[in-house]
């Protein structure tokens, strides 16, 4: 029996653990590709399984679909991403993830004194903005932004 070279959308969904609707969505966003049979059914090359795995992992760590799409577009079409490809993609995402982690740590540390009451107006609150003095710096929670995000 010859190995299956093309997969139906249902097969990709079962093998990848992603809903059929998500696969259709990924396709409309240009993250994966299929072709149509003469009966107008989608067929995917086997490399789509690894591409879907990359999408799932990247989404899990907070990479946007736009960033994922840009990264996948940099890879050669028609072959599964390799270990070297993954190394390049993950390295490119590392700085952004480090920034997000630092931002989350700052948020966590800044909220530790006010989570109990939630009022944000106690005198010792490090996030308090008495008289809205930070308004001249811009909108949003200015004390929670890291310098590169301001």
C-alpha positions as protocol buffer text, in pm:
chain_id: "A"
residue {
  index: 1
  type: UNK
  ca { x: 0 y: 0 z: 0 }
}
residue {
  index: 2
  type: UNK
  ca { x: 145 y: 335 z: -108 }
}
residue {
  index: 3
  type: UNK
  ca { x: 183 y: 607 z: 157 }
}
residue {
  index: 4
  type: UNK
  ca { x: -82 y: 876 z: 155 }
}
residue {
  index: 5
  type: UNK
  ca { x: 65 y: 1190 z: -2 }
}
residue {
  index: 6
  type: UNK
  ca { x: -241 y: 1411 z: 38 }
}
residue {
  index: 7
  type: UNK
  ca { x: -475 y: 1452 z: 330 }
}
residue {
  index: 8
  type: UNK
  ca { x: -838 y: 1555 z: 354 }
}
residue {
  index: 9
  type: UNK
  ca { x: -935 y: 1837 z: 587 }
}
residue {
  index: 10
  type: UNK
  ca { x: -1081 y: 1579 z: 828 }
}
residue {
  index: 11
  type: UNK
  ca { x: -756 y: 1382 z: 831 }
}
residue {
  index: 12
  type: UNK
  ca { x: -555 y: 1697 z: 899 }
}
residue {
  index: 13
  type: UNK
  ca { x: -796 y: 1792 z: 1178 }
}
residue {
  index: 14
  type: UNK
  ca { x: -768 y: 1449 z: 1344 }
}
residue {
  index: 15
  type: UNK
  ca { x: -390 y: 1427 z: 1308 }
}
residue {
  index: 16
  type: UNK
  ca { x: -322 y: 1784 z: 1424 }
}
residue {
  index: 17
  type: UNK
  ca { x: -586 y: 1815 z: 1694 }
}
residue {
  index: 18
  type: UNK
  ca { x: -720 y: 2132 z: 1532 }
}
residue {
  index: 19
  type: UNK
  ca { x: -1085 y: 2182 z: 1440 }
}
residue {
  index: 20
  type: UNK
  ca { x: -1180 y: 2181 z: 1073 }
}
residue {
  index: 21
  type: UNK
  ca { x: -1309 y: 2537 z: 1114 }
}
residue {
  index: 22
  type: UNK
  ca { x: -967 y: 2644 z: 1247 }
}
residue {
  index: 23
  type: UNK
  ca { x: -797 y: 2487 z: 945 }
}
residue {
  index: 24
  type: UNK
  ca { x: -1029 y: 2677 z: 716 }
}
residue {
  index: 25
  type: UNK
  ca { x: -950 y: 2995 z: 910 }
}
residue {
  index: 26
  type: UNK
  ca { x: -575 y: 2933 z: 885 }
}
residue {
  index: 27
  type: UNK
  ca { x: -618 y: 2884 z: 513 }
}
residue {
  index: 28
  type: UNK
  ca { x: -807 y: 3211 z: 468 }
}
residue {
  index: 29
  type: UNK
  ca { x: -525 y: 3386 z: 658 }
}
residue {
  index: 30
  type: UNK
  ca { x: -268 y: 3230 z: 423 }
}
residue {
  index: 31
  type: UNK
  ca { x: -100 y: 3025 z: 697 }
}
residue {
  index: 32
  type: UNK
  ca { x: -160 y: 2694 z: 522 }
}
residue {
  index: 33
  type: UNK
  ca { x: -255 y: 2596 z: 168 }
}
residue {
  index: 34
  type: UNK
  ca { x: -467 y: 2333 z: 4 }
}
residue {
  index: 35
  type: UNK
  ca { x: -575 y: 2256 z: -347 }
}
residue {
  index: 36
  type: UNK
  ca { x: -914 y: 2144 z: -473 }
}
residue {
  index: 37
  type: UNK
  ca { x: -993 y: 1810 z: -631 }
}
residue {
  index: 38
  type: UNK
  ca { x: -1214 y: 1780 z: -936 }
}
residue {
  index: 39
  type: UNK
  ca { x: -1497 y: 1724 z: -687 }
}
residue {
  index: 40
  type: UNK
  ca { x: -1409 y: 2059 z: -518 }
}
residue {
  index: 41
  type: UNK
  ca { x: -1277 y: 1894 z: -201 }
}
residue {
  index: 42
  type: UNK
  ca { x: -975 y: 2033 z: -17 }
}
residue {
  index: 43
  type: UNK
  ca { x: -656 y: 1830 z: -18 }
}
residue {
  index: 44
  type: UNK
  ca { x: -347 y: 1915 z: 185 }
}
residue {
  index: 45
  type: UNK
  ca { x: 12 y: 1811 z: 135 }
}
residue {
  index: 46
  type: UNK
  ca { x: 158 y: 1625 z: 433 }
}
residue {
  index: 47
  type: UNK
  ca { x: 384 y: 1918 z: 524 }
}
residue {
  index: 48
  type: UNK
  ca { x: 75 y: 2101 z: 647 }
}
residue {
  index: 49
  type: UNK
  ca { x: 81 y: 1888 z: 963 }
}
residue {
  index: 50
  type: UNK
  ca { x: 411 y: 2037 z: 1075 }
}
residue {
  index: 51
  type: UNK
  ca { x: 301 y: 2387 z: 973 }
}
residue {
  index: 52
  type: UNK
  ca { x: -13 y: 2348 z: 1187 }
}
residue {
  index: 53
  type: UNK
  ca { x: 206 y: 2228 z: 1476 }
}
residue {
  index: 54
  type: UNK
  ca { x: 419 y: 2543 z: 1442 }
}
residue {
  index: 55
  type: UNK
  ca { x: 104 y: 2758 z: 1437 }
}
residue {
  index: 56
  type: UNK
  ca { x: -34 y: 2590 z: 1751 }
}
residue {
  index: 57
  type: UNK
  ca { x: 293 y: 2620 z: 1944 }
}
residue {
  index: 58
  type: UNK
  ca { x: 342 y: 2983 z: 1842 }
}
residue {
  index: 59
  type: UNK
  ca { x: -15 y: 3073 z: 1938 }
}
residue {
  index: 60
  type: UNK
  ca { x: 26 y: 2897 z: 2271 }
}
residue {
  index: 61
  type: UNK
  ca { x: 313 y: 3128 z: 2365 }
}
residue {
  index: 62
  type: UNK
  ca { x: 131 y: 3440 z: 2247 }
}
residue {
  index: 63
  type: UNK
  ca { x: 264 y: 3499 z: 1895 }
}
residue {
  index: 64
  type: UNK
  ca { x: 3 y: 3675 z: 1682 }
}
residue {
  index: 65
  type: UNK
  ca { x: -133 y: 3514 z: 1367 }
}
residue {
  index: 66
  type: UNK
  ca { x: 13 y: 3803 z: 1169 }
}
residue {
  index: 67
  type: UNK
  ca { x: 362 y: 3728 z: 1303 }
}
residue {
  index: 68
  type: UNK
  ca { x: 310 y: 3356 z: 1245 }
}
residue {
  index: 69
  type: UNK
  ca { x: 202 y: 3423 z: 887 }
}
residue {
  index: 70
  type: UNK
  ca { x: 508 y: 3639 z: 821 }
}
residue {
  index: 71
  type: UNK
  ca { x: 735 y: 3371 z: 962 }
}
residue {
  index: 72
  type: UNK
  ca { x: 574 y: 3088 z: 765 }
}
residue {
  index: 73
  type: UNK
  ca { x: 590 y: 3298 z: 446 }
}
residue {
  index: 74
  type: UNK
  ca { x: 968 y: 3307 z: 486 }
}
residue {
  index: 75
  type: UNK
  ca { x: 987 y: 2926 z: 460 }
}
residue {
  index: 76
  type: UNK
  ca { x: 1008 y: 2737 z: 132 }
}
residue {
  index: 77
  type: UNK
  ca { x: 669 y: 2625 z: 3 }
}
residue {
  index: 78
  type: UNK
  ca { x: 590 y: 2256 z: -30 }
}
residue {
  index: 79
  type: UNK
  ca { x: 809 y: 2115 z: 244 }
}
residue {
  index: 80
  type: UNK
  ca { x: 767 y: 2064 z: 615 }
}
residue {
  index: 81
  type: UNK
  ca { x: 948 y: 2313 z: 838 }
}
residue {
  index: 82
  type: UNK
  ca { x: 1278 y: 2164 z: 953 }
}
residue {
  index: 83
  type: UNK
  ca { x: 1458 y: 2182 z: 1285 }
}
residue {
  index: 84
  type: UNK
  ca { x: 1672 y: 2463 z: 1139 }
}
residue {
  index: 85
  type: UNK
  ca { x: 1358 y: 2648 z: 1027 }
}
residue {
  index: 86
  type: UNK
  ca { x: 1214 y: 2619 z: 1378 }
}
residue {
  index: 87
  type: UNK
  ca { x: 1539 y: 2746 z: 1526 }
}
residue {
  index: 88
  type: UNK
  ca { x: 1525 y: 3056 z: 1304 }
}
residue {
  index: 89
  type: UNK
  ca { x: 1157 y: 3121 z: 1379 }
}
residue {
  index: 90
  type: UNK
  ca { x: 1185 y: 3072 z: 1754 }
}
residue {
  index: 91
  type: UNK
  ca { x: 1497 y: 3288 z: 1773 }
}
residue {
  index: 92
  type: UNK
  ca { x: 1319 y: 3567 z: 1586 }
}
residue {
  index: 93
  type: UNK
  ca { x: 1028 y: 3549 z: 1831 }
}
residue {
  index: 94
  type: UNK
  ca { x: 1246 y: 3532 z: 2143 }
}
residue {
  index: 95
  type: UNK
  ca { x: 1294 y: 3910 z: 2192 }
}
residue {
  index: 96
  type: UNK
  ca { x: 922 y: 3977 z: 2164 }
}
residue {
  index: 97
  type: UNK
  ca { x: 845 y: 3698 z: 2409 }
}
residue {
  index: 98
  type: UNK
  ca { x: 1109 y: 3828 z: 2651 }
}
residue {
  index: 99
  type: UNK
  ca { x: 946 y: 4171 z: 2634 }
}
residue {
  index: 100
  type: UNK
  ca { x: 601 y: 4023 z: 2700 }
}
residue {
  index: 101
  type: UNK
  ca { x: 735 y: 3823 z: 2995 }
}
residue {
  index: 102
  type: UNK
  ca { x: 895 y: 4135 z: 3144 }
}
residue {
  index: 103
  type: UNK
  ca { x: 568 y: 4325 z: 3094 }
}
residue {
  index: 104
  type: UNK
  ca { x: 368 y: 4051 z: 3265 }
}
residue {
  index: 105
  type: UNK
  ca { x: 614 y: 4040 z: 3557 }
}
residue {
  index: 106
  type: UNK
  ca { x: 584 y: 4415 z: 3598 }
}
residue {
  index: 107
  type: UNK
  ca { x: 206 y: 4390 z: 3590 }
}
residue {
  index: 108
  type: UNK
  ca { x: 210 y: 4105 z: 3843 }
}
residue {
  index: 109
  type: UNK
  ca { x: 447 y: 4287 z: 4077 }
}
residue {
  index: 110
  type: UNK
  ca { x: 262 y: 4618 z: 4048 }
}
residue {
  index: 111
  type: UNK
  ca { x: -75 y: 4467 z: 4123 }
}
residue {
  index: 112
  type: UNK
  ca { x: 26 y: 4261 z: 4424 }
}
residue {
  index: 113
  type: UNK
  ca { x: -73 y: 4533 z: 4675 }
}
residue {
  index: 114
  type: UNK
  ca { x: -413 y: 4609 z: 4526 }
}
residue {
  index: 115
  type: UNK
  ca { x: -547 y: 4273 z: 4414 }
}
residue {
  index: 116
  type: UNK
  ca { x: -706 y: 4225 z: 4760 }
}
residue {
  index: 117
  type: UNK
  ca { x: -928 y: 4533 z: 4748 }
}
residue {
  index: 118
  type: UNK
  ca { x: -927 y: 4618 z: 4380 }
}
residue {
  index: 119
  type: UNK
  ca { x: -995 y: 4987 z: 4448 }
}
residue {
  index: 120
  type: UNK
  ca { x: -674 y: 5125 z: 4290 }
}
residue {
  index: 121
  type: UNK
  ca { x: -701 y: 5432 z: 4514 }
}
residue {
  index: 122
  type: UNK
  ca { x: -515 y: 5337 z: 4830 }
}
residue {
  index: 123
  type: UNK
  ca { x: -227 y: 5567 z: 4918 }
}
residue {
  index: 124
  type: UNK
  ca { x: 43 y: 5302 z: 4886 }
}
residue {
  index: 125
  type: UNK
  ca { x: -70 y: 5175 z: 4546 }
}
residue {
  index: 126
  type: UNK
  ca { x: 226 y: 5195 z: 4304 }
}
residue {
  index: 127
  type: UNK
  ca { x: -14 y: 5235 z: 4014 }
}
residue {
  index: 128
  type: UNK
  ca { x: -206 y: 5531 z: 4155 }
}
residue {
  index: 129
  type: UNK
  ca { x: -209 y: 5836 z: 3929 }
}
residue {
  index: 130
  type: UNK
  ca { x: -325 y: 6114 z: 4157 }
}
residue {
  index: 131
  type: UNK
  ca { x: -461 y: 6410 z: 3963 }
}
residue {
  index: 132
  type: UNK
  ca { x: -408 y: 6222 z: 3636 }
}
residue {
  index: 133
  type: UNK
  ca { x: -51 y: 6356 z: 3616 }
}
residue {
  index: 134
  type: UNK
  ca { x: 50 y: 6085 z: 3370 }
}
residue {
  index: 135
  type: UNK
  ca { x: -202 y: 6198 z: 3109 }
}
residue {
  index: 136
  type: UNK
  ca { x: 59 y: 6415 z: 2938 }
}
residue {
  index: 137
  type: UNK
  ca { x: 264 y: 6099 z: 2864 }
}
residue {
  index: 138
  type: UNK
  ca { x: -18 y: 5943 z: 2668 }
}
residue {
  index: 139
  type: UNK
  ca { x: -314 y: 5714 z: 2710 }
}
residue {
  index: 140
  type: UNK
  ca { x: -340 y: 5392 z: 2904 }
}
residue {
  index: 141
  type: UNK
  ca { x: -180 y: 5255 z: 3215 }
}
residue {
  index: 142
  type: UNK
  ca { x: 152 y: 5439 z: 3182 }
}
residue {
  index: 143
  type: UNK
  ca { x: 317 y: 5286 z: 3488 }
}
residue {
  index: 144
  type: UNK
  ca { x: 254 y: 4935 z: 3364 }
}
residue {
  index: 145
  type: UNK
  ca { x: 427 y: 4993 z: 3029 }
}
residue {
  index: 146
  type: UNK
  ca { x: 790 y: 4903 z: 2987 }
}
residue {
  index: 147
  type: UNK
  ca { x: 1009 y: 5181 z: 2842 }
}
residue {
  index: 148
  type: UNK
  ca { x: 1022 y: 5034 z: 2490 }
}
residue {
  index: 149
  type: UNK
  ca { x: 640 y: 5021 z: 2475 }
}
residue {
  index: 150
  type: UNK
  ca { x: 595 y: 5390 z: 2559 }
}
